[in-house]
Amino acid sequence: MQTKAIIIKKENTNEYDQWVTCYTEDFGKLTAVAKSVLKPSSIQALHLDIFNLAEFELISGRGMPIITGAQAINSFSGIKSSLAKTATAYFFIEAVDKMVFENDKDEKLWSFLVSFLEELNKNDSSPARLLRQGQIRLLDTLGYLPETGSCKACPDKLSEDNFGAFNHTLGGIVCKRCFLSGHGGILISGEDFNLLRGRFFPKARLLGTSPEALLRRSVLDGMFEYISGDKFSSLDLLAVLR
């Protein structure tokens, strides 16, 4: 079966083989074997580089499929030539690796990954702005973006003067009063609240957010770690860049 895929990560196995984890257009996330890819004579190695959009065939193997005939469609050289862009792209492939189950096809997620990497590859204005826009879009695509209209613990409306914390158990934001009365959560700043509300007005709200606020660690970062139950090494790299 032939498919297109974004390469997420690779792990050496045996002497010359690699396990390649990727998100495919036809099957969702899967791990396959790239045979003899570590040999100096291998012609598949560069085509299966991390972040690449590649096309290849999958054939049956013992335990997992085998990749053959890989061809890179887009190597995203603009991303790989910039440390800030590389760190940003790394966050999203790490999120897919940690938060998405294998063999669960999602056309919206595939479309998001390809379009985001294409935009990051050609846009030189602000990787930090694209990071925040992308985080909101990915949370929305995966069904984890919290509601910001009203408190999840009481009927009170949320506003820039009345918000407290993100409560994952309740699936949204709780107001100041509910947070102080015992409902737990991740405290959020005014910039965080506006970013979360950006699902409705993404460009307008993010364009009005200062670069310093975009670079600062956001509740959006914490939400990904909280939902996945694991730390993101890409966030450590982004912290160094900040």
Secondary structure, 3 states (H helix, E strand, C coil): CEEEEEEEEEEEECCCEEEEEEEECCCEEEEEEECCCCCCCCCCCHHHCCCCEEEEEEECCCCCCEEEEEEEEECCHHHHCCHHHHHHHHHHHHHHHHHCCECCCCHHHHHHHHHHHHHHHHCCCCHHHHHHHHHHHHHHHHCCCCECCECCCCCCECECCECCEEECCCCEEECHHHHHCCCCCEECCHHHHHHHHCCCCHHHHHHCCCHHHHHCCCHHHHHHHHHHCCCCHHHHHHHHHC
